[in-house]
């Protein structure tokens, strides 16, 4: 009886520890801080680097985060960068349907976030 009580108490302490609670609330697809900062800084540069654009761009990435997982966002961003390559490598990313689909999804979310945040 006492052994069960001790093991139950140990389990309760483990489950109620701050680390366990923090792990529970952390989303596995959460965007890294550097990715959020990179998006916000790029968005601000495109929108005049004003205090208002800081809030608008933060709102924009928050909206995108709520609709798209980080791995999907990262893939779409990578494809968008690769499409800028005017050589043979860029053709693959500009002409393939899967690449177009990923970019279109992110562009649609960016357009929706613009309507909501700007």
Secondary structure, DSSP 8 states (H G I E B T S, - for coil): -HHHHHHHHHHHHHHHSHHHHHHHHS-TT---HHHHHHHHHHHHHHTTS-HHHHHHHHHHHHHHHHHS-HHHHHHHHHHHHHHT--SHHHHHHHH-HHHHHHHHHHHHHHHHHHHHH-
